Amino acid sequence: MTEFITVRNLLVDNESHLKLKLLCSENGLNRKVTKSDVHRPGLALSGFVELFSSDRIQILGNTEIQYLSGLSDTHLKESINRFIDFEIPAIIVTDNNPVPDYLLQAASKRYISIMQTPLSTTRLVHLLGEYLEMKFAPAVSRHGTLVDVYGIGILLSGRSGIGKSEIALDLVERGHRLVADDIVIITRKSGDILIGKGTEIAQFLLEIRGVGLIDLRKIFGIRGVRVQKRVEVEVQLVDWKKNKEYDRTGLIDKTTDILGIDIPQIVLPIHPGKNITVICETIAMNHLLKTTGYHAPKEFNAKLLDHIKNKDVIPLDKDRGFLTKDWE
């Protein structure tokens, strides 16, 4: 997770996008932004500073500018001095509102940058909030391979050399899409959403032991890759052990924690001859069914309990005699 960005970073990244124009204090561009939230300082300008969130980017919209323009020179200076005395990262004025000369002078002396934009306050807060949330979102790197299978982001994990990349290659050949191989950068977004992507330097590269690195975008085209994908299911590949018990019903949903968010985890034992690619496709489709409210093991368990409760004999077949008449 990024601890801070400079005001210069903010300006360079958003100068065109947010139509930002620097009005004063280039020295203030070295100040640090440490919060993903922004603040409108209406109460602080009017004198109430006890709960003033001064460590955030300050947005001056129509209300704030109109309030300042209605003050006498003496009260204007008092309001601005009280406001500017805090360690403010930067100030952005929306709707191309005129900035009081005294605010420009005071901000320059305190090395606080003031920027101006033609965007409305609502629009700026929305777009700037998205940018800051992306910058300050908690992130972690995981060893694994992320593939988009039928629209479900499946994170393949397991020991090095167990076959994650080979499975991903087979999935792409069957029409699915690779997001990242080897190192997956997972970021937590608002709404408890995990977004995974690859490292910039190794984007869309796949390592196949005995073959080397291959570029899936060059081989399969744009249809075989995507830049990022929501991480929805982890498939943990493990070596098959004869005497170890593995889940055979799926009644208990196992989860794994990534950045404080629980996602379904399936521990999948593998051995030669097992078609992991088709199983991964089935896992994706089964997850889609679960999101619509259908859970096959629980449905079967409910039927089984109902039969036991009613002391019914569970039929093996409605008419087994029919099978004897199926001649060729």
LOTI-78631 format. One record per residue (C-alpha): x, y, z; residue in three letters. Coordinates in Angstrom, 3 decimals. Each point is the difference from the previous one (the first is absolute). Layout:
! LOTI-78631
       px       py       pz rolo
        X        Y        Z  ALA
...
This chain:
! LOTI-78631
       px       py       pz rolo
    0.000    0.000    0.000  MET
    1.300    3.466   -0.909  THR
    0.742    2.048    3.114  GLU
   -0.095    3.344   -1.787  PHE
    0.144    1.784   -3.308  ILE
    1.244    3.528   -0.608  THR
   -2.205    2.797   -1.235  VAL
    2.264   -0.011   -3.067  ARG
   -0.973   -3.642   -0.663  ASN
   -3.658    0.954    0.304  LEU
    0.369    2.917   -2.407  LEU
    2.020   -1.905   -2.606  VAL
   -2.327   -3.021    0.069  ASP
   -3.191    2.080   -0.211  ASN
    0.913    3.245   -1.749  GLU
   -1.763   -1.007   -3.194  SER
   -2.608   -2.316    1.507  HIS
   -1.229    2.501    2.599  LEU
    0.983    3.108   -2.016  LYS
    2.116    1.278    2.874  LEU
    1.845    3.307   -0.221  LYS
    2.633    0.978    2.569  LEU
   -0.650    3.528    1.267  LEU
    2.679    0.357    2.642  CYS
    2.870   -1.531    1.937  SER
    2.057   -2.491   -1.945  GLU
    1.843   -0.565    3.275  ASN
   -3.222   -1.432    1.387  GLY
    0.112   -2.798   -2.571  LEU
    2.419   -1.845    2.271  ASN
   -2.585   -0.280    2.777  ARG
   -1.236   -3.510    0.777  LYS
   -3.550   -1.272   -0.440  VAL
   -0.624   -2.823    2.485  THR
   -3.794   -0.383   -0.072  LYS
   -2.321   -1.387   -2.659  SER
   -2.850    2.282    1.111  ASP
   -0.513    3.640   -0.974  VAL
   -1.590    2.739    2.093  HIS
   -2.155    3.090   -0.475  ARG
    1.033    2.539    2.680  PRO
   -3.236    1.989    0.319  GLY
   -0.097   -0.128    3.804  LEU
    3.725    0.679    0.303  ALA
   -0.323    3.170   -2.080  LEU
   -2.840    1.174    2.235  SER
    2.100   -0.487    3.128  GLY
   -0.764   -3.525    1.255  PHE
    3.318   -1.848   -0.247  VAL
   -0.234   -2.489    2.885  GLU
   -0.881   -2.871   -2.346  LEU
    1.757    1.351   -3.089  PHE
    1.470   -2.807   -2.146  SER
    3.003    2.052   -1.034  SER
    2.076   -2.990   -1.151  ASP
   -2.160   -0.485   -3.116  ARG
   -0.187    1.732   -3.365  ILE
   -2.273    3.017    0.501  GLN
   -2.713    0.679   -2.593  ILE
   -1.368    3.524   -0.338  LEU
   -3.235   -0.009   -1.982  GLY
   -2.708    2.560   -0.733  ASN
   -1.146    0.113    3.634  THR
    3.447    0.655    1.460  GLU
    0.994    2.606   -2.588  ILE
   -3.325    1.812    0.279  GLN
    0.344    0.043    3.795  TYR
    3.489    1.521   -0.229  LEU
   -1.063    2.587   -2.585  SER
   -2.708    1.236    2.362  GLY
    2.416    0.757    2.845  LEU
    1.538    3.377    0.760  SER
    3.762    0.306   -0.551  ASP
    0.694   -0.384    3.706  THR
   -2.198   -3.061    0.443  HIS
    1.303   -1.489   -3.278  LEU
    3.586    0.186    1.240  LYS
   -0.973   -1.454    3.380  GLU
   -1.822   -2.891   -1.655  SER
    2.813   -0.771   -2.425  ILE
    2.754    0.335    2.623  ASN
   -1.825   -2.371    2.323  ARG
   -0.516   -2.476   -2.855  PHE
    3.456    0.243   -1.543  ILE
    1.786   -0.355    3.332  ASP
   -0.528   -3.767   -0.136  PHE
    2.325   -2.401   -1.843  GLU
   -2.256   -0.372   -3.014  ILE
    1.305   -2.264   -2.803  PRO
   -1.572    2.076   -2.810  ALA
   -3.083    1.961   -1.003  ILE
   -2.121   -0.541   -3.123  ILE
   -2.551    2.609   -1.106  VAL
   -2.833   -1.334   -2.171  THR
   -2.260    1.511   -2.701  ASP
    2.797    2.425   -0.988  ASN
   -1.034    2.145    2.944  ASN
    2.127    3.117    0.526  PRO
    2.488   -0.442    2.845  VAL
    0.348    2.908    2.456  PRO
    3.368    1.721   -0.432  ASP
    0.681   -0.183    3.705  TYR
   -0.466   -3.800   -0.042  LEU
    2.562   -0.292   -2.813  LEU
    2.462    2.180    1.916  GLN
   -0.473   -1.819    3.308  ALA
    0.253   -3.421   -1.638  ALA
    3.194    0.986   -1.817  SER
    1.615    1.110    3.268  LYS
   -0.957   -3.315    1.623  ARG
    1.111   -2.034   -3.057  TYR
   -3.482   -1.404   -0.562  ILE
   -0.904   -0.644   -3.631  SER
   -3.320    1.242   -1.351  ILE
   -1.428   -1.579   -3.148  MET
   -3.041    0.935   -2.027  GLN
   -2.335   -2.127   -2.138  THR
   -3.091    0.678   -2.122  PRO
   -1.596   -3.207    1.313  LEU
   -2.891    0.187    2.432  SER
    0.645   -0.845    3.626  THR
   -2.045   -3.210   -0.214  THR
    1.845   -1.163   -3.103  ARG
    3.421    0.851    1.392  LEU
   -0.631   -1.719    3.335  VAL
   -1.142   -3.143   -1.838  HIS
    2.944   -0.167   -2.416  LEU
    2.654    1.070    2.488  LEU
   -1.405   -2.436    2.548  GLY
    0.370   -2.861   -2.485  GLU
    3.605    0.987   -0.692  TYR
    0.942    0.282    3.685  LEU
   -1.793   -3.236    0.866  GLU
    2.017   -1.788   -2.670  MET
    3.255    1.481    1.307  LYS
   -0.642   -0.796    3.643  PHE
   -1.790   -3.324   -0.406  ALA
    1.624   -2.822    2.020  PRO
    1.811   -2.474   -2.241  ALA
    1.887   -3.257    0.283  VAL
    1.965   -2.156   -2.436  SER
   -0.817   -3.711   -0.207  ARG
    1.890   -2.797   -1.692  HIS
   -2.436   -1.522   -2.449  GLY
   -1.801    0.331   -3.317  THR
   -3.198    1.960   -0.584  LEU
   -2.323   -1.055   -2.835  VAL
   -3.412    1.260   -1.105  ASP
   -2.130   -3.123   -0.499  VAL
   -3.568    0.641   -1.196  TYR
    0.205    3.426    1.629  GLY
    1.163   -1.367    3.363  ILE
    3.449    1.001    1.232  GLY
    1.729   -3.199    1.103  ILE
    3.262    0.288    1.925  LEU
    2.059   -3.149   -0.466  LEU
    2.386   -0.509    2.908  SER
    2.340   -2.776    1.091  GLY
    3.649   -0.914    0.246  ARG
    2.440    1.053   -2.675  SER
   -0.020   -2.418   -2.919  GLY
   -3.357   -1.600    0.771  ILE
   -1.404    1.083   -3.379  GLY
   -1.820    3.309    0.478  LYS
    1.387    1.554   -3.190  SER
   -0.715   -3.111   -2.072  GLU
   -3.611   -0.024    1.193  ILE
   -0.299    3.692   -0.855  ALA
    1.392   -0.650   -3.486  LEU
   -2.536   -2.775   -0.571  ASP
   -2.825    2.271    1.226  LEU
    1.055    2.783   -2.378  VAL
    0.148   -2.482   -2.871  GLU
   -3.611   -0.933    0.862  ARG
   -1.102    3.637   -0.301  GLY
    0.567    1.405    3.491  HIS
    2.274    2.916    0.913  ARG
    3.242    0.376    1.932  LEU
    0.347    2.922    2.405  VAL
    3.299   -0.688    1.758  ALA
    2.519   -2.773    0.497  ASP
    2.535   -0.649    2.753  ASP
   -0.606    3.253    1.926  ILE
   -3.556    1.309    0.438  VAL
   -0.431    3.479    1.493  ILE
   -3.307    0.018    1.906  ILE
   -1.561    3.301    1.054  THR
   -2.959    0.461    2.313  ARG
   -2.555    2.426   -1.400  LYS
   -3.076    1.493    1.618  SER
   -2.941   -2.338    0.383  GLY
    2.279   -2.859    1.122  ASP
    1.174   -0.697   -3.546  ILE
    3.384   -1.540   -0.766  LEU
    1.560    0.960   -3.331  ILE
    2.961   -1.954   -1.333  GLY
    2.503    0.918   -2.690  LYS
    3.523   -0.873   -1.035  GLY
    3.235    1.907    0.318  THR
    0.596    2.523   -2.754  GLU
    3.327   -1.485   -1.076  ILE
   -1.342   -3.565   -0.360  ALA
   -3.489    0.786   -1.244  GLN
   -1.547   -2.884   -1.985  PHE
    3.206   -2.068    0.178  LEU
   -0.382   -3.657    0.905  LEU
    2.842   -2.205    1.231  GLU
   -0.163   -3.589   -1.225  ILE
    2.750   -2.225    1.366  ARG
    2.000   -1.534   -2.831  GLY
   -1.287    2.628   -2.453  VAL
    0.755    3.293    1.729  GLY
   -1.892    3.268   -0.098  LEU
   -2.781    0.437   -2.530  ILE
   -2.050    3.110   -0.758  ASP
   -3.646   -1.040    0.006  LEU
   -1.193    3.276   -1.497  ARG
    2.249   -0.509   -3.012  LYS
   -0.985   -3.636   -0.429  ILE
   -3.750    0.097    0.710  PHE
   -0.742    3.677   -0.611  GLY
   -1.970    2.364    2.150  ILE
   -2.743   -2.622    0.526  ARG
    2.341   -2.059    2.176  GLY
    0.902    2.629    2.599  VAL
   -1.430    2.748    2.168  ARG
    1.702    2.697    2.082  VAL
   -1.785   -0.639    3.304  GLN
   -2.771   -2.112    1.482  LYS
   -1.914   -0.367    3.227  ARG
    1.389   -2.865    2.108  VAL
   -3.011   -2.156    0.904  GLU
    1.182   -3.558    0.634  VAL
    3.330   -1.488    1.044  GLU
    0.820   -3.462   -1.305  VAL
    2.864   -1.345    2.077  GLN
    1.797   -2.785   -1.846  LEU
    1.544   -2.663    2.241  VAL
    1.783   -3.281   -0.680  ASP
   -2.223   -3.050    0.328  TRP
    0.663   -2.055    3.131  LYS
   -1.524   -3.452    0.116  LYS
   -0.856   -0.081    3.690  ASN
   -1.219    3.601    0.285  LYS
   -3.720    0.798    0.156  GLU
   -1.309    2.624   -2.424  TYR
   -3.390    1.706   -0.127  ASP
   -2.441   -2.148   -1.978  ARG
   -3.325    1.750    0.598  THR
    0.664    3.744    0.000  GLY
   -2.524    0.553    2.785  LEU
    2.387    2.126    2.005  ILE
    1.157    3.046   -1.926  ASP
    3.690    0.586    0.717  LYS
    1.329    3.542   -0.253  THR
    3.344    1.760   -0.011  THR
    0.810    3.496    1.208  ASP
    1.593    2.522   -2.332  ILE
    0.402    3.544    1.372  LEU
   -2.781   -0.622    2.506  GLY
   -2.483   -1.293   -2.591  ILE
   -1.106   -3.640   -0.046  ASP
   -0.338   -1.669   -3.393  ILE
   -0.854   -3.642   -0.779  PRO
    2.979   -2.360   -0.016  GLN
    0.066   -3.428   -1.601  ILE
    2.850   -2.369    0.824  VAL
    0.509   -2.082   -3.120  LEU
    2.244   -3.091    0.164  PRO
    1.652   -0.749   -3.315  ILE
    1.681   -3.047   -1.509  HIS
    0.880   -1.128   -3.543  PRO
   -3.042   -0.488   -2.185  GLY
   -2.275    2.363    1.903  LYS
   -1.525    2.657   -2.267  ASN
    0.524    3.105    2.138  ILE
   -0.987    2.341   -2.815  THR
   -3.530   -1.392   -0.272  VAL
   -0.265   -0.052    3.785  ILE
    0.940    3.700    0.127  CYS
   -2.712    0.742   -2.568  GLU
   -2.472   -1.959    2.122  THR
    1.071    1.897    3.122  ILE
   -0.676    3.284   -1.794  ALA
   -3.438   -1.100   -1.210  MET
   -0.866   -1.425    3.409  ASN
    0.969    3.322    1.599  HIS
   -2.321    1.774   -2.431  LEU
   -2.806   -2.344    1.085  LEU
    0.701    0.768    3.662  LYS
   -0.237    3.747   -0.659  THR
   -3.509   -0.599   -1.357  THR
   -0.969   -1.873    3.162  GLY
    0.421   -3.622   -1.126  TYR
    2.349   -2.126    2.128  HIS
    0.014   -3.616   -1.270  ALA
    1.386   -1.712    3.152  PRO
   -2.459    1.823    2.245  LYS
   -2.900   -0.814   -2.339  GLU
    0.962   -3.677    0.045  PHE
    0.426    0.049    3.793  ASN
   -3.444    1.538    0.449  ALA
   -1.584   -2.692   -2.180  LYS
    1.875   -2.710    1.887  LEU
   -1.132    1.310    3.387  LEU
   -3.561    0.263   -1.278  ASP
    0.042   -3.657   -1.076  HIS
    1.407   -1.048    3.386  ILE
   -2.576    2.077    1.849  LYS
   -2.864   -1.581   -1.953  ASN
    1.593   -3.474    0.260  LYS
   -0.168   -0.398   -3.735  ASP
    2.001   -2.577   -1.867  VAL
    2.325    1.847   -2.325  ILE
   -0.630   -1.475   -3.463  PRO
    3.027   -1.001   -2.032  LEU
   -2.017    0.309   -3.167  ASP
   -3.683    0.544   -0.731  LYS
   -0.168   -2.903   -2.421  ASP
    3.095   -2.181   -0.040  ARG
   -1.853   -2.474   -2.192  GLY
    0.139    2.509   -2.817  PHE
    3.762   -0.566   -0.261  LEU
   -0.548   -3.632   -1.015  THR
   -1.986    1.150   -3.028  LYS
    2.748    2.256   -1.343  ASP
    1.404   -2.288   -2.686  TRP
    2.217    0.871   -2.901  GLU
